[in-house]
């Protein structure tokens, strides 16, 4: 019973993956063809796609195996970079807000205008 359920679930997952938006552009390549095309053309296209995805999976897992031991340190460095980026963003926003409070003019322009005597 469990193996039959697994087979049905795997079939459903395969159908769902074929219907996903990123695979839909490939469907015309598989379905269309002319009378002069080789009868195994769709099988060859699907096999090529499967091999490409297998190769990407192998490369991803090898990359994960290489970077895995360094992941703890990488998380700390990336976290620090994100915190720094947020702080810089907040400083820029605070500067923009203070500029808006002065009528949208930079502080140097406001100070120079205040130092000048009024005409007349």
DATAJO-V388202 format. One record per backbone hydrogen bond with DSSP energy under -0.5 kcal/mol. NH is the residue of the N-H (numbers start at 1). CO is the residue of the C=O. If there is no record, write none. Layout:
# DATAJO-V388202
nh=NH co=CO
nh=NH co=CO
This chain:
# DATAJO-V388202
nh=5 co=1
nh=6 co=2
nh=7 co=3
nh=8 co=4
nh=9 co=5
nh=10 co=6
nh=11 co=7
nh=12 co=8
nh=13 co=9
nh=14 co=10
nh=15 co=11
nh=16 co=12
nh=17 co=13
nh=18 co=14
nh=19 co=15
nh=20 co=17
nh=23 co=20
nh=24 co=20
nh=25 co=21
nh=26 co=23
nh=27 co=23
nh=27 co=24
nh=28 co=24
nh=29 co=26
nh=30 co=26
nh=31 co=27
nh=32 co=28
nh=37 co=34
nh=41 co=38
nh=44 co=40
nh=45 co=41
nh=46 co=42
nh=47 co=43
nh=48 co=44
nh=49 co=45
nh=50 co=46
nh=51 co=47
nh=52 co=48
nh=53 co=49
nh=54 co=50
nh=55 co=51
nh=56 co=52
nh=57 co=53
nh=58 co=54
nh=59 co=55
nh=60 co=56
nh=61 co=57
nh=62 co=58
nh=63 co=59
nh=64 co=60
nh=65 co=61
nh=66 co=62
nh=67 co=63
nh=68 co=64
nh=69 co=65
nh=70 co=67
nh=71 co=67
nh=71 co=68
nh=74 co=70
nh=75 co=71
nh=76 co=72
nh=77 co=73
nh=78 co=74
nh=79 co=75
nh=80 co=76
nh=81 co=77
nh=82 co=78
nh=83 co=79
nh=84 co=80
nh=85 co=81
nh=86 co=82
nh=87 co=83
nh=88 co=84
nh=89 co=85
nh=90 co=86
nh=91 co=87
nh=92 co=88
nh=93 co=89
nh=94 co=90
nh=95 co=91
nh=96 co=92
nh=97 co=93
nh=98 co=94
nh=99 co=95
nh=100 co=96
nh=101 co=97
nh=102 co=98
nh=103 co=100
nh=104 co=99
nh=105 co=99
nh=110 co=106
nh=111 co=107
nh=112 co=108
nh=113 co=109
nh=114 co=110
nh=115 co=111
nh=116 co=112
